[in-house]
Amino acid sequence: MKINVDQPLHTLDGEPLMEGGKPVLSKDVLVMACLTSLEGDRQQQGLAYRLYTLANLIHGGGELDIEAADAAFLQQRVEAVGFSPLAVGQLTELLNARTGPAISPGPRRLPAAAARI
């Protein structure tokens, strides 16, 4: 699957999410998710190297071709690190290759995936 990790994250109003005067890019959050140590990480042999290689790949930016298993792993990692729902939601859509807004025009309703929670 191809994903563009140079996409900026947005506020709920559609404005770019800014930090230190710069837009926060998807790759910034994904790299941080890879490089943040979580409880239990050291007990998983090979995990540190997998996280390192993913961080290196993502840090290069642009459009990446990643395996579905890596996308699912990154999605779990982003949630586990504890980023805000704003970031988690947008990265979940990116990693699931979803295009378009999460909430469709017209009557406001939750996407099917969110309604199951």
N, C-alpha and C positions, 0 to 999 in steps of 0.2 A: 504494500500500500504506500502511496506517496502522500507526504504531508509537508507543508511549508511551515517551518519552525520560526520564520522571521515575521510572522503575523503578530501585530500588537494585540494585547488584551484591551478590552474596553470596559468602561463603566456601564451601568444599566441605562444610562442616557445615550450610549453609543459613542461617547468621547473616548479617545485613547487614555488608558490608565497610565498615569505618569508617576515617576519616582526620580527625585533629584533632577527634575527638568527634562528627563528623557522618557520616551514611551517604554513601558514594560513589554518585552517581546515574549512570545511563547517559549522560545529557546531559553530565555533567562530563568524562567520558573522550572522548566524541565531539567536544566543543568543543575539547578539548586536542589531539586528533588533527588537527583542521582548522587550528588556530593554530600548530602546530609546523612549523617550516621543515625540509624535508628536502633532502639533496643532489639537485640537478637540478630542484628546483621552479622556480627562476628562469628556466630555459630553456624552460618551458612557458607560452606566452602565454595569458593569461586564467585561469590556474590560481589565482593569488592571489585574484582576485575571486570565483571559484567557491567557494573555501575560506571566504572571508569571508562570503559570503551564506549558505552552509550553516551556519557557526558562529552567525550571527545568528538564523537560523531555529530551530536546535536549542536555543540559549541560552534562548529564550522558554519552552521546556518544554511539557509536556502531550502530547496525542496529535497527531502530525504525519502529514500525508498526503504521502508522498514517492514519487518515481518509482523504479522498480526499478533504473534506471541509477545514480541517486544512492545507493541503498542499497548496491549493489555497489561503487561508488566509495568510500563510507565504510568498508566492510568492508576493502577493500584498504589504505586509509589507516591504519586502526587497526593492521593487521598491520605495515605499513611503519614506523610510529613506534616499534614495539618494546615495546608494553605486554605485561604478563604473560599467559601462556596463560589464566589465570583470567578476566581481563578480555576478552581476544580471544574466547574461547569463548562467553561470555555475550552479548557484543555481536554476534557472528556469528549466534547464535540469534535475537536481537532483530531484526536487519536482514534475516533470512530469514523473519521472522514465524513462527518456530517456537514452538509452545506446549508446555508440559509439560517435564519434566526431560529432560536429555540422556541420562541412563542410566535405563532403565525399571526398575520394580520387578521382582523376580525374579532370575534369573541375571544377574550383572553382565557386560555386554559393551559394547564400543565402539559408538557410533552409526555407521551405514554410512559417513557422510562422513569420519569420523576414521579408520576402518579402511583407507581408500584411500590414506592418506598414507604 
